[in-house]
């Protein structure tokens, strides 16, 4: 899937119905609540540091805010932490600017209403705004953010892995033997795409944060000591349900082979390596939590299970397969009946889920001492010996093109004594290497001066090229030898 197409289809289910994200985001709210200590600690450090906080102002951004009741959870925690800390230290709180970001297809209607209520409920100045766009692009001006938050968003990729979509490699093959043979290739392609996306995210946020700014993010992942031999729970579940629909003839196999769930759950080791290699941030703290209990509560019944899948993936499924949600719901309910509950001892998930899937909260500090990228060197100047004023300022008109070897008369050499030409005093042009005449001689009306090699000047008049000799020196005039007739034209016959 192209990146532009992915932006159009990758969003949570909108509205307030049973299958909306607003009514099926209990797991996400629980994860955001656990981020509260990290956000509060970051706020206290920012307010206490005079080098990071612009006097009386703090800008906070939530990237991937989504919609529903949890859209304002992180920024509300930050605002309350600012007010509580400033009250304790007996100082006026700074003016706060809250910026919420998500894809343009996100349902911002309820988010805007919630922002108005949040702004009106605070006595101090709280300015709010919405920025639509992918957080894998530049969103804000350089050095404008103090705190960046992101919850349950970064495991979503910017697009399907390029190595798979370009080479038409299915992510989840119906044939079990073929799936096992390709599984290593598929998982490596997903890992490379995540590394590329997460590295880009860090680079962009480093440009937008103030020096020593803070960032608190959470994403779903797996333990470092577990080898990545299985797909993420969401990807595996969706693929198994769609595979059953292919077997029933509901959807086309070619459509199924070209479908990719853009989700990757990295290990703690992968996350640490990417952060360290990118170099803009230092890891202040990383916490891990097993969300299996929360997932079990959210997926305890077939209807909850189906509604959660629809809230997360219905837009992307409809965009790719068309109107197949009725059949998808039926297949999903059968799948839940076969797989069972995550924590059920008889469940097939028992060997897969507990202890392998983790929620990860990371507190990152922007390093102000990050080495600056070297500036490009200016273009090399040409050597001075290749440049002379005569080569750049000469604007003498060029003679017309020759009409043949017989069209120009042969000029016989002049006779008589001549003043020696000082070759050393004449500048040398870079283009021809010939001596340029330095004495300026007025030309007769209707004539044009033409430069040729050597000390001789010529005049072009009509269709004839005749020589123009230098003026006689004072010494020669005393001897009575006028050369050139004081500037008069000399015919070729007189030089014979």
C-alpha positions in Angstrom: 0.0 0.0 0.0 1.3 3.4 -0.8 2.0 5.8 2.0 -0.6 8.3 0.8 -3.2 5.5 0.6 -2.3 4.3 4.1 -2.9 7.8 5.5 -6.4 7.8 4.1 -7.4 4.4 5.5 -5.4 4.1 8.8 -7.6 5.5 11.4 -9.8 4.2 14.2 -13.5 3.6 13.8 -15.3 7.0 14.1 -18.5 8.0 15.9 -20.0 7.0 19.2 -21.6 3.6 18.3 -20.9 0.1 19.7 -18.1 -0.5 17.2 -16.5 2.9 17.6 -13.1 3.5 19.0 -14.6 5.8 21.6 -16.5 2.8 23.2 -13.7 0.3 22.7 -10.6 1.9 24.0 -10.4 0.7 27.6 -7.0 -1.0 27.1 -5.6 2.3 25.8 -6.9 4.3 28.7 -5.4 1.9 31.2 -2.0 2.2 29.5 -2.2 6.0 29.4 -2.9 6.1 33.2 0.3 4.2 33.8 2.2 6.9 32.0 1.2 9.5 34.6 4.3 9.3 36.8 6.7 9.7 33.8 4.8 12.8 32.6 4.7 14.4 36.0 8.4 13.9 36.5 9.2 15.4 33.1 6.9 18.4 33.9 8.7 19.1 37.2 12.1 19.0 35.5 11.0 21.3 32.7 9.6 23.9 35.1 12.6 23.7 37.4 15.1 24.2 34.6 15.5 27.8 33.5 17.3 26.8 30.3 14.4 24.8 28.8 11.4 26.9 29.6 10.7 30.1 27.7 9.7 32.6 30.4 6.0 32.0 31.2 5.3 29.6 28.3 5.2 25.8 27.8 4.1 23.9 24.7 3.0 20.3 24.9 2.1 18.0 22.0 0.3 14.7 21.9 1.0 12.8 18.7 -1.5 10.1 17.7 -4.2 11.4 20.0 -7.0 9.5 18.2 -10.5 10.2 19.4 -12.9 9.4 22.3 -12.4 9.9 26.0 -8.7 9.1 25.9 -7.8 11.8 23.4 -7.1 14.4 26.1 -5.8 12.0 28.8 -2.1 12.8 28.4 -2.4 16.5 28.0 -4.8 16.7 31.0 -2.2 14.9 33.1 0.4 17.4 32.0 -1.8 20.5 32.7 -2.6 19.2 36.2 1.0 18.4 37.0 2.0 22.0 36.0 -0.7 23.6 38.2 0.1 21.3 41.2 3.8 21.9 41.1 3.5 25.6 40.6 1.1 25.8 43.6 3.6 23.9 45.8 6.6 26.1 44.9 4.4 29.3 45.2 5.0 30.6 41.7 2.5 31.5 38.9 2.0 28.7 36.3 3.2 29.3 32.8 0.9 29.8 29.9 0.2 26.4 28.4 -0.3 25.6 24.7 -1.7 22.1 24.0 -1.4 20.7 20.5 -3.1 17.5 19.5 -2.1 15.5 16.4 -3.4 12.7 14.3 -4.1 11.7 10.7 -6.5 13.9 8.7 -9.0 11.1 8.7 -9.2 11.0 12.5 -12.6 12.0 14.0 -11.7 15.4 15.4 -15.3 16.4 16.1 -15.4 15.1 19.7 -11.8 16.1 20.2 -12.6 19.8 19.5 -15.5 19.8 21.9 -13.4 18.2 24.6 -10.6 20.8 24.1 -13.1 23.7 24.5 -14.3 22.2 27.8 -10.7 21.7 29.0 -9.8 25.3 28.1 -12.8 26.7 29.9 -12.3 24.6 33.0 -8.9 26.1 33.8 -8.4 29.5 35.4 -5.0 30.0 33.9 -4.2 30.5 30.2 -4.5 27.3 28.3 -4.4 27.6 24.5 -5.3 24.6 22.4 -4.8 23.6 18.8 -5.1 20.6 16.4 -2.5 19.6 13.8 -3.5 17.0 11.3 -0.9 14.9 9.6 1.4 11.9 10.1 3.9 12.1 12.9 6.3 10.6 10.4 6.5 14.1 8.9 7.5 17.5 10.2 4.6 19.0 12.1 5.9 21.9 14.1 8.6 24.6 13.9 12.1 24.0 15.1 12.7 24.4 18.8 9.0 25.0 19.6 8.0 22.0 21.8 8.9 21.4 25.5 7.1 18.0 26.0 6.0 15.4 23.4 3.7 12.6 24.4 2.5 9.6 22.4 0.6 6.6 23.5 -0.2 3.3 21.7 0.7 4.8 18.3 4.3 4.1 17.4 3.8 0.4 16.7 1.7 1.4 13.8 3.9 1.7 10.7 3.8 4.5 8.1 3.1 1.9 5.4 3.3 -1.8 4.6 6.9 -3.1 4.4 8.3 -2.1 1.0 10.2 -5.3 0.5 7.0 -7.3 0.7 4.6 -5.1 -1.3 7.2 -4.4 -4.0 8.0 -8.2 -4.5 4.4 -9.3 -4.0 5.3 -11.5 -1.0 2.2 -12.3 1.1 2.5 -11.5 4.8 0.3 -14.5 5.8 0.0 -17.4 3.4 -2.9 -19.8 3.6 -0.6 -22.7 2.9 1.0 -23.5 6.3 4.2 -24.9 4.8 4.7 -21.8 2.6 3.9 -19.6 5.5 6.6 -21.2 7.7 9.2 -20.9 4.9 8.4 -17.2 4.3 7.8 -16.2 7.9 11.4 -15.2 8.7 11.6 -13.0 5.5 8.3 -11.4 6.4 9.2 -10.6 10.0 12.5 -9.2 9.0 10.8 -6.9 6.5 8.5 -5.7 9.2 11.4 -5.1 11.5 13.3 -3.0 8.9 10.2 -0.9 8.2 9.8 -0.2 12.0 13.4 0.7 12.3 13.1 3.1 9.4 9.9 4.7 10.8 11.0 5.0 14.4 14.4 6.5 13.4 12.6 9.1 11.3 10.2 9.8 14.2 13.1 10.5 16.6 14.9 12.7 14.0 11.8 14.9 13.4 11.0 15.3 17.1 14.6 16.3 17.8 14.2 19.2 15.4 10.9 20.3 17.0 11.9 20.1 20.7 13.7 22.8 22.6 17.2 21.9 23.9 16.8 19.5 26.9 13.1 18.9 26.0 11.3 15.8 27.1 9.4 13.0 25.4 7.3 10.3 27.0 6.0 7.5 24.6 4.4 4.1 25.0 4.1 1.3 22.4 3.2 -2.3 22.3 6.1 -4.8 22.0 7.5 -8.1 23.1 10.2 -9.2 25.5 13.9 -8.9 24.4 14.5 -12.6 25.3 11.8 -13.8 23.0 12.8 -14.4 19.4 10.5 -12.8 16.8 9.1 -16.0 15.3 5.4 -15.0 15.4 3.3 -12.1 14.2 1.8 -9.6 16.5 -1.4 -10.6 18.2 -3.5 -8.2 16.1 -1.9 -9.1 12.8 -2.1 -12.8 13.5 -5.7 -12.7 14.6 -6.9 -10.5 11.6 -4.9 -12.8 9.2 -6.4 -16.0 10.5 -10.0 -14.6 10.3 -9.4 -13.4 6.7 -7.8 -16.8 5.8 -11.1 -18.5 6.9 -13.0 -16.0 4.7 -10.8 -16.9 1.7 -11.5 -20.6 2.3 -15.2 -19.9 2.3 -14.9 -17.9 -1.0 -16.0 -14.6 0.6 -12.9 -12.7 -0.4 -10.4 -13.2 -3.3 -7.1 -14.9 -2.5 -5.2 -12.3 -4.6 -6.7 -9.6 -2.4 -5.7 -11.5 0.7 -2.1 -12.0 -0.5 -1.8 -8.2 -1.1 -3.1 -7.2 2.4 -0.7 -6.2 5.1 -1.6 -5.2 8.7 0.8 -2.2 9.3 1.7 -3.2 12.9 5.0 -4.3 14.4 5.7 -5.1 18.0 9.4 -4.5 18.7 11.5 -5.9 21.5 13.1 -3.8 24.2 16.5 -4.5 22.6 15.4 -3.2 19.2 14.0 0.0 20.8 17.2 0.7 22.7 19.4 0.1 19.7 17.4 2.4 17.5 17.4 5.2 20.1 21.1 4.9 20.7 22.0 4.7 17.0 19.9 7.8 16.1 21.7 9.7 18.9 19.3 12.6 19.6 17.9 11.2 22.8 19.0 9.5 26.0 16.8 6.9 27.7 16.0 8.3 31.1 13.6 5.5 32.1 12.0 2.5 30.5 9.1 0.5 32.2 7.5 -2.7 31.1 4.0 -4.1 31.7 2.3 -7.2 30.7 -1.2 -6.1 29.4 -2.6 -9.6 29.2 -5.0 -9.0 32.1 -6.3 -5.8 30.5 -6.7 -7.6 27.2 -8.5 -10.5 28.8 -11.1 -8.1 30.4 -11.6 -6.4 27.0 -11.9 -9.6 25.1 -14.0 -11.6 27.6 -17.0 -12.1 25.3 -17.4 -12.6 21.6 -19.1 -9.2 21.1 -16.3 -7.3 22.9 -13.7 -9.2 20.9 -15.4 -8.4 17.6 -16.2 -4.7 18.5 -12.5 -4.2 19.4 -11.3 -5.6 16.1 -13.8 -3.4 14.2 -12.8 -0.3 16.2 -9.2 -0.8 15.3 -9.3 -2.3 11.8 -12.7 -1.8 10.1 -11.5 1.3 8.0 -8.5 -0.5 6.6 -10.5 -3.7 6.0 -13.3 -1.9 4.1 -10.8 0.1 2.1 -9.0 -3.1 0.9 -11.7 -5.7 0.6 -14.9 -3.7 0.3 -18.2 -4.2 2.2 -17.4 -7.6 3.9 -17.9 -6.6 7.6 -21.0 -8.8 8.0 -19.0 -11.9 6.9 -16.0 -10.7 9.0 -18.1 -10.5 12.2 -19.3 -14.0 11.7 -15.8 -15.4 11.0 -14.5 -13.5 14.0 -17.1 -14.9 16.4 -16.2 -18.4 15.2 -12.6 -17.7 15.7 -13.1 -16.5 19.3 -15.1 -19.7 20.0 -12.2 -21.8 18.8 -9.4 -19.8 20.3 -11.1 -19.0 23.6 -10.0 -16.5 26.3 -6.4 -15.4 26.6 -6.1 -16.5 30.2 -8.3 -19.5 29.9 -6.1 -22.6 30.7 -7.6 -24.4 27.7 -7.0 -21.5 25.4 -4.7 -21.8 22.4 -3.4 -18.4 23.3 -2.1 -19.6 26.6 1.3 -20.6 25.1 1.5 -17.4 23.0 0.2 -14.4 24.8 1.2 -14.4 28.5 4.7 -13.1 29.1 5.5 -12.3 25.5 3.4 -9.2 24.8 4.4 -6.1 26.6 3.4 -2.5 27.0 6.4 -0.3 27.1 6.6 3.3 28.5 9.8 5.2 27.7 10.9 8.6 29.1 13.4 10.2 26.7 15.5 13.4 27.2 16.6 15.4 24.2 20.4 15.8 24.3 21.4 19.4 23.8 24.9 18.2 23.2 24.0 16.3 20.1 26.8 16.8 17.5 25.6 19.1 14.8 25.6 17.8 11.3 28.6 19.2 9.3 27.6 22.1 7.1 28.3 21.6 3.3 31.5 23.2 2.1 31.2 26.2 -0.2 31.9 25.6 -3.8 35.6 25.8 -4.7 36.7 29.0 -6.2 38.5 28.9 -9.5 42.3 29.5 -9.4 43.2 33.1 -9.7 45.4 32.5 -12.7 42.3 31.5 -14.7 40.7 34.9 -14.1 41.7 38.3 -15.4 39.8 41.5 -15.8 40.4 41.3 -19.6 38.7 37.9 -19.7 35.6 39.0 -17.9 35.1 42.6 -18.7 36.0 42.6 -22.4 32.9 43.4 -24.4 34.4 44.0 -27.9 32.1 43.0 -30.7 32.9 39.9 -32.6 33.4 40.0 -36.4 30.7 38.4 -38.5 31.2 34.8 -39.5 33.4 34.1 -42.5 31.6 33.5 -45.8 34.4 31.4 -47.2 38.1 31.3 -47.5 38.1 33.7 -50.5 35.7 36.3 -49.0 38.4 37.9 -46.8 41.3 39.7 -48.6 44.8 38.8 -47.7 46.5 41.5 -45.8 50.2 42.0 -46.7 52.7 42.6 -43.9 53.5 46.2 -43.2 56.9 47.6 -43.9 59.0 50.2 -42.2 60.2 50.7 -38.6 57.8 50.0 -35.8 57.8 50.6 -32.1 58.7 47.3 -30.3 55.6 45.7 -28.6 56.0 45.1 -24.9 54.6 41.5 -24.5 55.2 41.4 -20.8 53.0 44.5 -20.2 50.0 43.1 -22.0 47.6 41.0 -19.9 47.0 37.5 -21.0 43.4 36.2 -21.4 42.4 32.8 -20.0 40.4 31.9 -23.1 43.0 32.4 -25.9 46.3 33.1 -24.2 46.9 36.0 -26.6 48.1 39.5 -25.7 45.3 42.0 -25.4 45.8 45.6 -26.6 45.8 48.1 -23.7 45.8 51.3 -25.7 42.5 52.7 -26.7 42.3 54.2 -30.2 39.1 56.0 -31.3 37.5 54.4 -34.3 36.1 56.2 -37.2 32.3 56.5 -37.5 30.6 53.3 -38.8 33.6 51.1 -38.0 34.1 48.4 -35.4 37.4 47.5 -33.6 38.3 43.8 -33.8 41.0 42.1 -31.7 43.3 39.7 -33.3 46.4 37.9 -32.2 49.6 39.9 -31.7 50.0 43.7 -31.4 48.1 44.6 -34.6 44.6 46.1 -34.5 42.2 46.0 -37.3 39.1 47.9 -38.3 36.1 46.3 -39.9 34.4 48.6 -42.4 31.8 47.3 -44.9 33.2 43.9 -46.1 36.9 44.8 -45.8 39.2 44.1 -42.9 42.1 46.6 -42.9 44.9 47.0 -40.3 44.9 49.9 -37.8 48.4 50.8 -36.7 49.3 52.3 -33.4 49.9 56.1 -33.2 53.5 57.3 -33.7 55.4 58.2 -30.6 56.6 61.7 -29.9 60.1 60.8 -30.9 58.9 59.4 -34.2 56.9 62.5 -34.9 60.0 64.7 -34.4 61.7 62.6 -37.1 58.7 63.2 -39.3 57.6 59.6 -39.5 53.8 59.6 -38.8 52.6 56.1 -38.4 49.0 55.5 -39.0 48.4 59.1 -40.0 47.5 60.2 -36.5 44.6 57.8 -36.5 43.8 57.8 -40.2 42.9 54.6 -42.0 45.8 53.0 -43.9 45.1 51.0 -47.0 46.8 47.7 -47.7 48.4 49.1 -50.9 50.3 51.7 -48.8 51.8 49.0 -46.7 53.2 47.0 -49.6 
